[in-house]
Amino acid sequence: MKKVKITVLKTTLDRELAEEYGVPGLGACPMLREGQVFYADYAKPEGLCDEAWKAIYQYVFALAHGAEKELFYYGDWIRRQGVAICSCNDGLRPVIFKLEATDQVAEIDYTPVR
């Protein structure tokens, strides 16, 4: 298994939806910032939002297990091998991520309980 680089490309706010449904003063995601980088493999990286992880982990898992050798979804989504562009599931202020396969080998850094 390899590590996957997760880069925060963009934090957004849909002003129209935020005005209609959001609390007063709602802004872009306060947890993540553009340019922030995480590395993941089998587990959520420290500091990454739980909800964002739930939205992107299946792509991280695929890239960590060899999907970097092909294009996602039969080549009709992303044109670069080993890359996925995903977002968290916050409908008012989604964060956009770039996921990239790396050559860094993932290592388990905990002792399983038996």
QUIMOWO-V237040 format. One line per field, one symbol per residue. psi: psi as a letter, one per 40 degrees, with the letter a starting at -180 (. if undefined). burial: b if it has 16 or more other C-alpha atoms within 10 Angstrom, else e. A space follows every 10 residues. Layout:
# QUIMOWO-V237040
psi=???
burial=???
This chain:
# QUIMOWO-V237040
psi=iiihhhhhdh hihgdddddd diihehaihe diiheihihi ceihihehhd dddddedddd ddddfeeeei iiffefcheh ieiihiiieh edgihhihhh iiehhihhfi hih.
burial=bbbbbbbbbb bbbeeeebee eeeeeebbbe ebeeeebbbb bbebeeebee ebbeebbebb bbbbbebbee bbeeeeeeee bbbbbbbbbe ebbbbbbbbb bbeeebeeee eeee
